[in-house]
Amino acid sequence: SIKIIVFERDAGEDVRDQGYFITLHHMGIDVLERISTVEDAFSHPSTMSYSQYQLKVADKSMKTTLEWTSSELKVIDRAILRRSLLKNIDVQWNKRFVSYTILDDGVEVHFEDGSTAHGTLLVGCDGAKSLVRTQLIPDLQRYYAGVVNVAGTVEQNEELLNIKQLISNSLVQVLGDEGHGLFLISTGRFWFWSLSWPNKNRTDADIS
């Protein structure tokens, strides 16, 4: 009995890359299993499912220092999951939020193209630079955590046998010196890696 409309700032479903894979733990899987359309994403050939998997912490020489077993995990292509979630939902594309006005009987939302929409509840899912949040809490300041993160993929390579053995059926966090870290997970034919390190020279003024 609840009517939901999604106002999406993208001009269309495929106008930009949706990122790489997303890792879902048992809590997220339990929620998404209640949505019938997501079964397409769960059963897609590119989706990797693990009934159990290892969480490992390793030192900079790639030796495991701590590990434990966790429950179900799925690694899903973000674009495929997004397409599944968009099914049977009223989505209005190319709607860039500008502001909202609280009324006696709900809320009115204003868009960049001059149009408006009226509803009972507004949910802002517009990211770290949320305009909805900025209007709701104008004094809230974003804080730069002082960490740089770079990520990518590399095709599996037999020459990197120690990495292959380390991340088989596992999520691995490698801890280096002075706050450096490396996250590794296998996504089928490729390994996903994410390297992070502290950057003390950047200030809040540098945040764009």
PyRosetta script that sets phi, psi and omega in degrees:
from pyrosetta import init, pose_from_sequence

init()
pose = pose_from_sequence("SIKIIVFERDAGEDVRDQGYFITLHHMGIDVLERISTVEDAFSHPSTMSYSQYQLKVADKSMKTTLEWTSSELKVIDRAILRRSLLKNIDVQWNKRFVSYTILDDGVEVHFEDGSTAHGTLLVGCDGAKSLVRTQLIPDLQRYYAGVVNVAGTVEQNEELLNIKQLISNSLVQVLGDEGHGLFLISTGRFWFWSLSWPNKNRTDADIS")
pose.set_psi(1, -3.0)
pose.set_omega(1, -179.5)
pose.set_phi(2, -97.1)
pose.set_psi(2, 122.8)
pose.set_omega(2, 178.1)
pose.set_phi(3, -91.8)
pose.set_psi(3, 124.2)
pose.set_omega(3, -178.2)
pose.set_phi(4, -119.5)
pose.set_psi(4, 131.9)
pose.set_omega(4, 174.8)
pose.set_phi(5, -123.7)
pose.set_psi(5, 131.4)
pose.set_omega(5, 176.4)
pose.set_phi(6, -100.5)
pose.set_psi(6, 123.2)
pose.set_omega(6, 175.2)
pose.set_phi(7, -102.8)
pose.set_psi(7, 111.3)
pose.set_omega(7, -172.7)
pose.set_phi(8, -108.1)
pose.set_psi(8, 129.6)
pose.set_omega(8, -178.4)
pose.set_phi(9, -72.4)
pose.set_psi(9, -23.8)
pose.set_omega(9, 176.0)
pose.set_phi(10, -62.4)
pose.set_psi(10, 147.1)
pose.set_omega(10, 179.7)
pose.set_phi(11, -71.9)
pose.set_psi(11, -22.4)
pose.set_omega(11, -180.0)
pose.set_phi(12, -165.7)
pose.set_psi(12, 176.4)
pose.set_omega(12, -173.4)
pose.set_phi(13, -65.7)
pose.set_psi(13, -33.7)
pose.set_omega(13, -171.5)
pose.set_phi(14, -117.0)
pose.set_psi(14, 26.7)
pose.set_omega(14, -175.5)
pose.set_phi(15, -77.6)
pose.set_psi(15, -16.6)
pose.set_omega(15, 179.2)
pose.set_phi(16, -148.3)
pose.set_psi(16, 158.9)
pose.set_omega(16, 179.0)
pose.set_phi(17, -66.3)
pose.set_psi(17, 138.0)
pose.set_omega(17, -178.7)
pose.set_phi(18, -96.6)
pose.set_psi(18, 12.2)
pose.set_omega(18, -178.6)
pose.set_phi(19, 94.5)
pose.set_psi(19, -171.2)
pose.set_omega(19, -174.7)
pose.set_phi(20, -97.4)
pose.set_psi(20, -130.3)
pose.set_omega(20, -178.4)
pose.set_phi(21, -89.8)
pose.set_psi(21, 155.8)
pose.set_omega(21, 174.2)
pose.set_phi(22, -119.5)
pose.set_psi(22, 137.2)
pose.set_omega(22, -179.1)
pose.set_phi(23, -98.5)
pose.set_psi(23, 124.5)
pose.set_omega(23, -179.4)
pose.set_phi(24, -111.5)
pose.set_psi(24, 127.5)
pose.set_omega(24, 174.4)
pose.set_phi(25, -91.7)
pose.set_psi(25, 179.6)
pose.set_omega(25, -170.4)
pose.set_phi(26, -59.3)
pose.set_psi(26, -34.7)
pose.set_omega(26, -179.5)
pose.set_phi(27, -64.7)
pose.set_psi(27, -46.1)
pose.set_omega(27, 178.1)
pose.set_phi(28, -65.6)
pose.set_psi(28, -37.8)
pose.set_omega(28, 178.4)
pose.set_phi(29, -63.4)
pose.set_psi(29, -43.9)
pose.set_omega(29, -180.0)
pose.set_phi(30, -58.7)
pose.set_psi(30, -40.4)
pose.set_omega(30, -179.7)
pose.set_phi(31, -69.3)
pose.set_psi(31, -47.4)
pose.set_omega(31, -176.0)
pose.set_phi(32, -68.9)
pose.set_psi(32, -26.2)
pose.set_omega(32, 179.1)
pose.set_phi(33, -66.2)
pose.set_psi(33, -16.5)
pose.set_omega(33, 178.2)
pose.set_phi(34, -81.3)
pose.set_psi(34, -8.6)
pose.set_omega(34, 179.2)
pose.set_phi(35, -102.9)
pose.set_psi(35, 112.8)
pose.set_omega(35, -171.2)
pose.set_phi(36, -60.3)
pose.set_psi(36, -34.9)
pose.set_omega(36, -175.4)
pose.set_phi(37, -70.1)
pose.set_psi(37, -18.8)
pose.set_omega(37, -177.3)
pose.set_phi(38, -75.2)
pose.set_psi(38, -13.5)
pose.set_omega(38, 177.8)
pose.set_phi(39, -57.6)
pose.set_psi(39, -32.8)
pose.set_omega(39, 177.2)
pose.set_phi(40, -59.8)
pose.set_psi(40, -40.0)
pose.set_omega(40, 179.6)
pose.set_phi(41, -72.1)
pose.set_psi(41, -40.8)
pose.set_omega(41, -179.6)
pose.set_phi(42, -64.3)
pose.set_psi(42, -34.7)
pose.set_omega(42, -177.1)
pose.set_phi(43, -93.6)
pose.set_psi(43, 0.9)
pose.set_omega(43, -178.5)
pose.set_phi(44, -65.6)
pose.set_psi(44, 142.8)
pose.set_omega(44, -178.2)
pose.set_phi(45, -57.7)
pose.set_psi(45, -27.4)
pose.set_omega(45, -178.0)
pose.set_phi(46, -80.7)
pose.set_psi(46, -13.3)
pose.set_omega(46, -178.8)
pose.set_phi(47, -77.6)
pose.set_psi(47, 129.3)
pose.set_omega(47, 177.9)
pose.set_phi(48, -103.1)
pose.set_psi(48, 127.5)
pose.set_omega(48, -177.9)
pose.set_phi(49, -118.7)
pose.set_psi(49, 135.7)
pose.set_omega(49, 177.7)
pose.set_phi(50, -127.0)
pose.set_psi(50, 123.9)
pose.set_omega(50, 176.4)
pose.set_phi(51, -70.3)
pose.set_psi(51, -31.6)
pose.set_omega(51, 172.7)
pose.set_phi(52, -144.4)
pose.set_psi(52, 151.4)
pose.set_omega(52, 177.7)
pose.set_phi(53, -149.4)
pose.set_psi(53, 162.3)
pose.set_omega(53, -178.1)
pose.set_phi(54, -99.0)
pose.set_psi(54, 138.8)
pose.set_omega(54, 167.7)
pose.set_phi(55, -104.3)
pose.set_psi(55, 123.4)
pose.set_omega(55, -175.7)
pose.set_phi(56, -125.9)
pose.set_psi(56, 145.2)
pose.set_omega(56, 169.6)
pose.set_phi(57, -117.8)
pose.set_psi(57, 129.8)
pose.set_omega(57, -176.9)
pose.set_phi(58, -127.3)
pose.set_psi(58, 157.3)
pose.set_omega(58, 176.0)
pose.set_phi(59, -88.2)
pose.set_psi(59, -178.9)
pose.set_omega(59, -174.1)
pose.set_phi(60, -67.8)
pose.set_psi(60, -13.8)
pose.set_omega(60, 175.2)
pose.set_phi(61, -91.7)
pose.set_psi(61, 9.3)
pose.set_omega(61, 177.9)
pose.set_phi(62, 70.3)
pose.set_psi(62, 21.8)
pose.set_omega(62, 175.6)
pose.set_phi(63, -92.9)
pose.set_psi(63, 129.9)
pose.set_omega(63, -178.2)
pose.set_phi(64, -67.5)
pose.set_psi(64, 126.9)
pose.set_omega(64, 178.9)
pose.set_phi(65, -107.5)
pose.set_psi(65, -19.1)
pose.set_omega(65, -179.0)
pose.set_phi(66, -158.0)
pose.set_psi(66, 138.5)
pose.set_omega(66, 176.6)
pose.set_phi(67, -154.1)
pose.set_psi(67, 150.1)
pose.set_omega(67, 175.3)
pose.set_phi(68, -152.7)
pose.set_psi(68, 158.6)
pose.set_omega(68, -176.8)
pose.set_phi(69, -97.3)
pose.set_psi(69, 135.8)
pose.set_omega(69, 177.9)
pose.set_phi(70, -119.9)
pose.set_psi(70, 176.1)
pose.set_omega(70, -175.9)
pose.set_phi(71, -85.4)
pose.set_psi(71, -157.6)
pose.set_omega(71, -170.3)
pose.set_phi(72, -55.1)
pose.set_psi(72, 146.0)
pose.set_omega(72, 178.6)
pose.set_phi(73, -146.1)
pose.set_psi(73, 142.2)
pose.set_omega(73, 173.9)
pose.set_phi(74, -129.2)
pose.set_psi(74, 141.5)
pose.set_omega(74, 175.7)
pose.set_phi(75, -115.5)
pose.set_psi(75, 113.9)
pose.set_omega(75, -169.9)
pose.set_phi(76, -123.7)
pose.set_psi(76, 139.7)
pose.set_omega(76, 173.6)
pose.set_phi(77, -62.6)
pose.set_psi(77, 126.9)
pose.set_omega(77, -175.8)
pose.set_phi(78, -60.5)
pose.set_psi(78, -40.6)
pose.set_omega(78, -178.5)
pose.set_phi(79, -65.0)
pose.set_psi(79, -39.4)
pose.set_omega(79, 178.9)
pose.set_phi(80, -67.1)
pose.set_psi(80, -42.4)
pose.set_omega(80, 178.2)
pose.set_phi(81, -63.5)
pose.set_psi(81, -40.8)
pose.set_omega(81, -179.8)
pose.set_phi(82, -63.0)
pose.set_psi(82, -43.9)
pose.set_omega(82, 179.3)
pose.set_phi(83, -61.0)
pose.set_psi(83, -38.6)
pose.set_omega(83, 178.7)
pose.set_phi(84, -66.6)
pose.set_psi(84, -40.2)
pose.set_omega(84, -178.7)
pose.set_phi(85, -70.8)
pose.set_psi(85, -23.8)
pose.set_omega(85, -178.0)
pose.set_phi(86, -80.1)
pose.set_psi(86, -13.6)
pose.set_omega(86, -178.4)
pose.set_phi(87, -66.4)
pose.set_psi(87, 139.1)
pose.set_omega(87, 176.4)
pose.set_phi(88, 63.3)
pose.set_psi(88, 22.3)
pose.set_omega(88, 178.0)
pose.set_phi(89, -119.9)
pose.set_psi(89, 138.1)
pose.set_omega(89, 177.7)
pose.set_phi(90, -77.3)
pose.set_psi(90, 106.0)
pose.set_omega(90, -179.6)
pose.set_phi(91, -114.5)
pose.set_psi(91, 126.5)
pose.set_omega(91, 175.0)
pose.set_phi(92, -107.4)
pose.set_psi(92, 114.9)
pose.set_omega(92, -173.7)
pose.set_phi(93, -85.6)
pose.set_psi(93, 162.9)
pose.set_omega(93, 176.3)
pose.set_phi(94, 59.2)
pose.set_psi(94, 42.3)
pose.set_omega(94, 178.3)
pose.set_phi(95, -116.6)
pose.set_psi(95, 99.1)
pose.set_omega(95, -179.7)
pose.set_phi(96, -93.1)
pose.set_psi(96, 119.6)
pose.set_omega(96, -178.6)
pose.set_phi(97, -66.1)
pose.set_psi(97, 138.5)
pose.set_omega(97, 175.7)
pose.set_phi(98, -114.8)
pose.set_psi(98, -51.5)
pose.set_omega(98, -178.1)
pose.set_phi(99, -164.6)
pose.set_psi(99, 172.4)
pose.set_omega(99, 175.2)
pose.set_phi(100, -134.0)
pose.set_psi(100, 158.1)
pose.set_omega(100, 176.8)
pose.set_phi(101, -128.6)
pose.set_psi(101, 126.4)
pose.set_omega(101, 178.4)
pose.set_phi(102, -83.0)
pose.set_psi(102, 126.8)
pose.set_omega(102, -179.3)
pose.set_phi(103, -112.5)
pose.set_psi(103, 171.4)
pose.set_omega(103, 178.9)
pose.set_phi(104, -63.8)
pose.set_psi(104, -31.4)
pose.set_omega(104, -176.8)
pose.set_phi(105, -111.4)
pose.set_psi(105, 20.9)
pose.set_omega(105, 177.6)
pose.set_phi(106, 147.0)
pose.set_psi(106, -137.5)
pose.set_omega(106, -176.7)
pose.set_phi(107, -142.1)
pose.set_psi(107, 142.3)
pose.set_omega(107, 176.1)
pose.set_phi(108, -112.4)
pose.set_psi(108, 130.3)
pose.set_omega(108, -176.6)
pose.set_phi(109, -109.0)
pose.set_psi(109, 136.1)
pose.set_omega(109, -178.2)
pose.set_phi(110, -112.0)
pose.set_psi(110, 136.0)
pose.set_omega(110, -177.1)
pose.set_phi(111, -115.4)
pose.set_psi(111, 162.9)
pose.set_omega(111, -175.5)
pose.set_phi(112, -61.4)
pose.set_psi(112, -29.6)
pose.set_omega(112, -178.5)
pose.set_phi(113, -81.6)
pose.set_psi(113, 5.1)
pose.set_omega(113, 178.1)
pose.set_phi(114, 92.7)
pose.set_psi(114, -7.9)
pose.set_omega(114, -180.0)
pose.set_phi(115, -82.0)
pose.set_psi(115, 164.3)
pose.set_omega(115, 178.2)
pose.set_phi(116, -134.7)
pose.set_psi(116, 163.3)
pose.set_omega(116, 175.0)
pose.set_phi(117, -142.0)
pose.set_psi(117, 145.5)
pose.set_omega(117, -178.2)
pose.set_phi(118, -117.4)
pose.set_psi(118, 136.5)
pose.set_omega(118, 179.7)
pose.set_phi(119, -155.1)
pose.set_psi(119, 177.6)
pose.set_omega(119, 179.2)
pose.set_phi(120, -85.0)
pose.set_psi(120, -37.6)
pose.set_omega(120, -174.8)
pose.set_phi(121, -140.0)
pose.set_psi(121, 135.7)
pose.set_omega(121, 175.8)
pose.set_phi(122, -110.1)
pose.set_psi(122, 125.1)
pose.set_omega(122, 176.4)
pose.set_phi(123, -113.4)
pose.set_psi(123, 116.2)
pose.set_omega(123, -179.9)
pose.set_phi(124, -90.9)
pose.set_psi(124, 113.9)
pose.set_omega(124, 177.1)
pose.set_phi(125, -117.9)
pose.set_psi(125, 53.1)
pose.set_omega(125, -170.9)
pose.set_phi(126, -112.5)
pose.set_psi(126, 28.8)
pose.set_omega(126, 165.4)
pose.set_phi(127, 81.7)
pose.set_psi(127, -168.9)
pose.set_omega(127, -174.7)
pose.set_phi(128, -64.3)
pose.set_psi(128, -28.2)
pose.set_omega(128, -179.8)
pose.set_phi(129, -102.3)
pose.set_psi(129, 36.1)
pose.set_omega(129, -174.2)
pose.set_phi(130, -52.7)
pose.set_psi(130, 122.1)
pose.set_omega(130, 175.5)
pose.set_phi(131, -75.5)
pose.set_psi(131, -30.0)
pose.set_omega(131, 176.3)
pose.set_phi(132, -62.9)
pose.set_psi(132, -47.8)
pose.set_omega(132, 179.5)
pose.set_phi(133, -65.4)
pose.set_psi(133, -37.8)
pose.set_omega(133, -179.8)
pose.set_phi(134, -60.2)
pose.set_psi(134, -39.7)
pose.set_omega(134, 178.5)
pose.set_phi(135, -74.2)
pose.set_psi(135, -38.1)
pose.set_omega(135, -178.1)
pose.set_phi(136, -70.1)
pose.set_psi(136, -41.7)
pose.set_omega(136, -178.8)
pose.set_phi(137, -129.3)
pose.set_psi(137, 77.7)
pose.set_omega(137, -172.7)
pose.set_phi(138, -63.6)
pose.set_psi(138, -24.7)
pose.set_omega(138, -177.2)
pose.set_phi(139, -88.8)
pose.set_psi(139, -3.9)
pose.set_omega(139, -179.3)
pose.set_phi(140, -70.1)
pose.set_psi(140, 128.5)
pose.set_omega(140, -178.6)
pose.set_phi(141, -109.7)
pose.set_psi(141, 136.2)
pose.set_omega(141, 172.7)
pose.set_phi(142, -77.1)
pose.set_psi(142, 140.7)
pose.set_omega(142, -176.4)
pose.set_phi(143, -114.6)
pose.set_psi(143, 126.8)
pose.set_omega(143, 177.4)
pose.set_phi(144, -76.0)
pose.set_psi(144, 121.8)
pose.set_omega(144, -173.9)
pose.set_phi(145, -77.4)
pose.set_psi(145, -9.2)
pose.set_omega(145, 178.8)
pose.set_phi(146, 77.8)
pose.set_psi(146, 28.0)
pose.set_omega(146, -178.6)
pose.set_phi(147, -129.3)
pose.set_psi(147, 132.5)
pose.set_omega(147, 174.6)
pose.set_phi(148, -102.5)
pose.set_psi(148, 137.7)
pose.set_omega(148, -178.7)
pose.set_phi(149, -130.7)
pose.set_psi(149, 129.3)
pose.set_omega(149, 177.6)
pose.set_phi(150, -127.6)
pose.set_psi(150, 134.0)
pose.set_omega(150, -176.2)
pose.set_phi(151, -134.6)
pose.set_psi(151, 159.7)
pose.set_omega(151, 178.4)
pose.set_phi(152, -174.3)
pose.set_psi(152, -169.4)
pose.set_omega(152, 178.0)
pose.set_phi(153, -130.9)
pose.set_psi(153, 156.1)
pose.set_omega(153, 174.6)
pose.set_phi(154, -140.3)
pose.set_psi(154, 139.2)
pose.set_omega(154, 179.6)
pose.set_phi(155, -70.2)
pose.set_psi(155, 141.8)
pose.set_omega(155, -178.3)
pose.set_phi(156, -56.4)
pose.set_psi(156, 137.5)
pose.set_omega(156, -172.6)
pose.set_phi(157, -135.6)
pose.set_psi(157, 124.1)
pose.set_omega(157, -179.1)
pose.set_phi(158, -63.6)
pose.set_psi(158, -22.4)
pose.set_omega(158, 178.8)
pose.set_phi(159, -69.6)
pose.set_psi(159, -21.2)
pose.set_omega(159, 178.1)
pose.set_phi(160, -100.6)
pose.set_psi(160, 52.7)
pose.set_omega(160, -173.2)
pose.set_phi(161, -62.5)
pose.set_psi(161, -36.2)
pose.set_omega(161, -178.5)
pose.set_phi(162, -65.7)
pose.set_psi(162, -34.1)
pose.set_omega(162, 176.8)
pose.set_phi(163, -71.1)
pose.set_psi(163, -41.6)
pose.set_omega(163, -179.8)
pose.set_phi(164, -59.2)
pose.set_psi(164, -43.9)
pose.set_omega(164, 179.4)
pose.set_phi(165, -68.0)
pose.set_psi(165, -35.1)
pose.set_omega(165, -176.6)
pose.set_phi(166, -68.9)
pose.set_psi(166, -42.0)
pose.set_omega(166, -171.9)
pose.set_phi(167, -99.9)
pose.set_psi(167, 6.4)
pose.set_omega(167, 177.0)
pose.set_phi(168, -60.2)
pose.set_psi(168, 117.8)
pose.set_omega(168, 179.6)
pose.set_phi(169, 56.2)
pose.set_psi(169, 34.4)
pose.set_omega(169, -173.9)
pose.set_phi(170, -143.6)
pose.set_psi(170, 154.1)
pose.set_omega(170, 164.4)
pose.set_phi(171, -105.0)
pose.set_psi(171, 129.2)
pose.set_omega(171, -172.2)
pose.set_phi(172, -124.6)
pose.set_psi(172, 132.4)
pose.set_omega(172, 172.0)
pose.set_phi(173, -113.8)
pose.set_psi(173, 114.7)
pose.set_omega(173, 178.5)
pose.set_phi(174, -96.2)
pose.set_psi(174, 125.1)
pose.set_omega(174, -178.6)
pose.set_phi(175, -102.6)
pose.set_psi(175, 122.2)
pose.set_omega(175, 179.0)
pose.set_phi(176, -104.7)
pose.set_psi(176, -163.3)
pose.set_omega(176, -179.5)
pose.set_phi(177, -83.4)
pose.set_psi(177, 151.7)
pose.set_omega(177, 171.0)
pose.set_phi(178, 53.7)
pose.set_psi(178, 41.9)
pose.set_omega(178, 174.5)
pose.set_phi(179, 83.1)
pose.set_psi(179, 4.0)
pose.set_omega(179, 177.7)
pose.set_phi(180, -76.4)
pose.set_psi(180, 140.5)
pose.set_omega(180, 179.9)
pose.set_phi(181, -143.6)
pose.set_psi(181, 152.6)
pose.set_omega(181, 178.8)
pose.set_phi(182, -135.0)
pose.set_psi(182, 123.3)
pose.set_omega(182, 177.6)
pose.set_phi(183, -104.3)
pose.set_psi(183, 136.4)
pose.set_omega(183, -177.3)
pose.set_phi(184, -134.2)
pose.set_psi(184, 139.6)
pose.set_omega(184, 172.7)
pose.set_phi(185, -153.9)
pose.set_psi(185, 144.7)
pose.set_omega(185, 177.2)
pose.set_phi(186, -85.1)
pose.set_psi(186, 133.5)
pose.set_omega(186, 176.0)
pose.set_phi(187, -122.6)
pose.set_psi(187, 53.6)
pose.set_omega(187, -179.3)
pose.set_phi(188, 85.0)
pose.set_psi(188, -117.1)
pose.set_omega(188, -177.3)
pose.set_phi(189, -72.4)
pose.set_psi(189, -17.3)
pose.set_omega(189, -176.9)
pose.set_phi(190, -118.6)
pose.set_psi(190, 158.2)
pose.set_omega(190, 168.7)
pose.set_phi(191, -105.4)
pose.set_psi(191, 133.1)
pose.set_omega(191, 174.3)
pose.set_phi(192, -94.8)
pose.set_psi(192, 133.2)
pose.set_omega(192, 178.3)
pose.set_phi(193, -129.1)
pose.set_psi(193, 149.8)
pose.set_omega(193, 178.0)
pose.set_phi(194, -141.2)
pose.set_psi(194, 117.2)
pose.set_omega(194, -177.3)
pose.set_phi(195, -107.3)
pose.set_psi(195, 131.7)
pose.set_omega(195, -179.8)
pose.set_phi(196, -133.0)
pose.set_psi(196, 150.4)
pose.set_omega(196, 177.6)
pose.set_phi(197, -156.4)
pose.set_psi(197, 155.2)
pose.set_omega(197, -179.1)
pose.set_phi(198, -74.4)
pose.set_psi(198, 145.0)
pose.set_omega(198, 176.6)
pose.set_phi(199, -133.2)
pose.set_psi(199, 97.3)
pose.set_omega(199, -173.6)
pose.set_phi(200, -81.4)
pose.set_psi(200, -11.1)
pose.set_omega(200, -174.5)
pose.set_phi(201, -82.9)
pose.set_psi(201, -18.9)
pose.set_omega(201, -177.2)
pose.set_phi(202, -83.2)
pose.set_psi(202, 143.5)
pose.set_omega(202, -178.3)
pose.set_phi(203, -117.1)
pose.set_psi(203, 171.8)
pose.set_omega(203, 178.7)
pose.set_phi(204, -59.4)
pose.set_psi(204, -30.3)
pose.set_omega(204, -178.6)
pose.set_phi(205, -66.6)
pose.set_psi(205, -19.0)
pose.set_omega(205, -178.9)
pose.set_phi(206, -83.9)
pose.set_psi(206, -8.2)
pose.set_omega(206, -177.8)
pose.set_phi(207, -73.6)
pose.set_psi(207, 125.5)
pose.set_omega(207, -179.2)
pose.set_phi(208, -100.3)
pose.dump_pdb("model.pdb")
